């Protein structure tokens, strides 16, 4: 039982990373109705920027906040300069642009920060010394660093919930995503809202990337690729328009991955399923869920009149 609890805690730690990136995906989809395939690389570039700022002597927390602020501006510029013109052509053009951004930002990160290409050490915001853990009944340990990341995810989720449900900006973002033309007629500054959605997503990605770098103790140009794939799956599982769904999907995916990879050791498929194939099992579970509920576990079902 202690091993089972430990595997669950390890899964929650990995799932927190997936949830952070998934939240950025959800923010853009909820605000613009677009999927951003470059979310992971936007986070990578911002995290590399935080490393560079920190390397110049700025405290890590301040460096991350500054990188998040710059990422917010950069996200708005990307929406204004690339996404908006492409969106006027066709929705598929936006998909092509974000895929191009994925490759372009990865290469640009290597060009702008050559050391990141080979991997650089990245600090953490939370205690991570060998003795920094909380021991649970039964012997399982929960490290303070992992607890800190999970709490950060929950705080960001709560703030997003308040934004979408309790503020005029959040209502405007939902209106623009559902019906941009009607939003314009209602006096909503759609262009500003679209830029804000991309900027907010980029800022969340910067924080997420920094926390992921802290847990891994380093960053390189491939840091975000696998995380983005699992984060996309988490957002799809939870519902692309639900911040709560992104968190539940990310945490669930992390736990599933951990359990399938490690527990139990003597079941019939243990010879064939390990860390490399656990992701396939996770995606299979997601496929089953989506066949039953295409909008995801917490996503909103859309009804169209004909």
N, C-alpha and C positions, 0 to 999 in steps of 0.2 A: 504493500500500500504506500509506503514511503517513496518507493521508486516511481509509482504512478503519479503521486503528487508532485514529485520533482520534475517529471516529464511535462506535466501540465504547466507548472511555473515556467519552465524553459520555453514551452510553446507560447505562453502569454508574452514572454519577452520578445520573441521573434514576431509574434502577431502584432505587438505594439508598433514595430517598425513598418509592417505592411499597412496598418491602419493609418499611420501618419501620412504616407504617400497617397493612400486611397482617399483621405479627406480632401487633398488637393484636387484629385480627379473629380470628386463629387461637387466641389465648389464650382468648378468650371462648367460641369454638365448642368448643374442646377441653375447657374446664372446665364448660360449661353446655349444650352442644349447641344454642346459639342463635346466630343471625346478628345482629350489632349494626349497624344501618344508621346509627346516630348516632356511630360511631367517629370519623369525621373532624371532626365538630362538637365532640365532647368534647375532641379534641386542640386544636382552634381555641381553645376557651375557656381551656384550660390554658396555651396559648402566649400568649394575650392577658394572662393573669395573670402569666406570667413577664416579659412586657414591662413591665407595670405595676410589678412588684416591682423590676425592674432600673432603671426610670425613677426610682424613689425613692432610688437610690444604692447598691443592693445589687449586688455583682459578678454578671455574667451567669451564670456557672456555678452560683453559689449560688442565684440566682433560679430557674433551671431546675430544680434539685434540690428547692427548696421548692415550686415549682408542681407537680412530679411527686408529691411527698408529699401535697399537698392534693388532687390529682387522684385519688390512690389512695383517699383517704377518700371523695371525691365519688363515685367509681365504686361503692364499697360501699354508699353511701347510695342511689344510683339503683337498684341491685339490690334492696335491702331495701324501698324505698318504692314502686317502680314495677314492676320486672320480676317480682319474686316474687308480688305479688298478681295481676298479669296472667297469669302462668304457671299459676296455680291454675285460671283460667278455661279457657284453651286456648292451645296453642302459637301460634296465629295472632294472639292478642291481644298477645303479645310483639312480633311483627312490627309491628303497628299502633303500639304504644307507642314502639318504637325509631324508626319513621318520624316520629312526632310529636316525639320528642326531637330529631331532626335539625333540624326547623324551629324548635322552641322554643329550643334552645341557640344556634342562629345568631342569632335575634332577641335573646336574652338577652345574648349577647356584645356586640352593638351597643348595648344599653341600659346595660350595666354599664361598658363601655369605649367611649364615643362616638367617641374619636379613631380607634379601630381600624376603625370603619365607613368612614372615608375613606382608611385606610392609614397605617401608622406604620413608621418604620425599625426594623429588628430586627438586633441584632448577631450575630456568629458566634463560636463557640468555637475556631475553627481559623484559622491564618494565611491571609489572603485578599488580601494586597497584590499588585500587578501582577507582582512578581518571585517570588512564592511559588508556584513550580511545579517539577516534576521533568520534565526533558526525556528522552524515550525515544529509542532508536536509530531513525532515520528521520525525526525532527523532531516527532513527536507529543508533546504536553505533558499532564501529569497534575497538576492543581492540588492543593496540600496540603489545601485545604479539602475537596475531593471524596474524597481518600484518607481523611481523618479521618472523614467520614460513613460511608464503606464499612466502615472498621475498627469503628466504633461498632455498625453493623448486625451484623457478624460476632460481636462480643463479646456483644451482647444475645442473639443466637441461641444461642451457646454456653452462656450462663447459663440460658436457657430449656430447652435440651436437658438440662443437668444437673438442673434443677428437676424436669422431667417424668420423667426416667429414674432419677435417683439419690436422690430424697428421698421421704419419706412423704407430704408435701403434694402433690407432683406425682402420685403414685400415687392419692391420694384424689381429685384433680381428674379424673383419667381415669375412676375408678370412678363418680363422680357423673354425669359426662357419659354414660357407657354405660348405667348402670342406677341411678337415684337410690334406688329402693326397696331394692334389694339393698345399696347402700352404707350406707343407714341401718341395716339389719339387721346389717351388719358393724361397726357402731359408728363410722362416719365422720360427723363433724359437717357434714352436707351444707349447712346454711344458712351456716355460716362459710366453707366452701369456695367456695360460690357468690359470696359477697361478695368473697372474696379474688380470685377470677378476674376479676370486673369491676374491682376496684381495680387489679390488676396490669395489665390491659389499658389502663386510663385512664392509668396512670403511664407506660407505654411510649408511648402516644399523645402525652403531654406532651413527652417527650424527642424523639419523631419530629417533632412540630409545630415545636419550637424549632429543630431542625436544618434543617428545610425553610425556616423563616423566615430562618435565617442564610444559606442558599444564595441565597434570593430577595432578601435584604437588606431585606425588609419583610413585613408581614402585613396582611391585611384580611379582611373577612367571607367572601370567596369563595376564600380561599387554599386551603382543604382540599377543596373540592368535586371538582375534577378529579382531585386526588391520590387521594381516596377511591374514586372510580370505578375508576381503574386499580389501586389496591391491592386492591379487591374482586376484580377480574379476576385479579390475581396470586395471591391466596389460593386462588381457585377452580382456577387452573391448577396450582399446586403441590400442592394438597390442603388442605382446610379444617382438618384436624387435624394438620398437619405444619409446625412452625416452619421446618425446613429447606426445605420446599416453598414457604413464603411468600417466603423469601429468593431461592431459585432462580427462582421465578415472577416476583418483582419485578424482579430483575436481567435476566432474559430479556426481559421485557416492555419494559424500558427500552432494551435493545440493539435489539430488533426495531423499536421506534418510531423510534429514531435512524437505523438503517440504511435503513428504508423512506422516511424523510423526506429523506435526504441522499445515499444512495449506491446505485447509481451514478446519475449525472445523465443519461446518454444511453440508458437502457433504455426499452423501448416504453411503459411505464406512467408514466414520470416526469412526463408532462404532467398526469396525472390524480391522482397520489398525492403529497401534500405533508404538512406538519405536521398539518393539520386532519384529513386522512383516514387518517393512519398509525394512529391509534387503532382505526379500523374494521378495518384489516388485522390488527392485533394481536388483536382480539376474534374475528375469523374463525379465526385460528390456534388460539385457545383453544377455540373451538367444535369444531373438528376433533379436538383432543386429548380433549375431554370425551366426544365420540361414541365414541372408541376406549377411553378409560379414564375413566368417570364420576367416580371418586374423586379424579382429579387425578394428577399425575405421582408424587407421594410420599404421597398419602393412603392411609389404611387402608381396604381393602374389607371391608364388613360382610356377614356371612353370618347369615341368620335361619332358625331352624328352624320348620317348619310341621307 
